[in-house]
């Protein structure tokens, strides 16, 4: 199914987030109170951030560590640092 165990673990979380976003869409369509919508958007963003961290952790434990063992990890580490920099902005 998935290449790495991380992929299998995040799929249910992504599906929950997808449902949450559909719920937010319904809130907007139903003209719900703006701050309730913002609260749900914030929760969805946090959930996505947690998934991002899980994927990054899996990447470090598989792709990066394998590259380091092969003694060509510089490219993977640079790629990871660029991603982390974008993540924290």
C-alpha positions, 0 to 999 in steps of 0.5 A: 500500500504505502512505501513507508509506515509513515504513509500508512499512519498519516492516511487516516489523519489526512482523511479526517482533515479532509472531512474537517475542511469539507465541514469548514466549506459547509460553514462558509456556505451556511454563513456561519459566524466568522470567528467560528470559521477562523477557529476551525481553519486554525484547527485544520492548519494545526492538524496539517502541521502535525502531519507535516512533522510526521512525514518529515520525521519518517523522511529523516528516519528512512531517506535521510538516514539511508543517504547518510549510511551511503555517505551521500547524505549532504543533498538530503540534509540540505533538502531537509533544511530548506523544507524546515526553513519554509515550514517555520516561516 
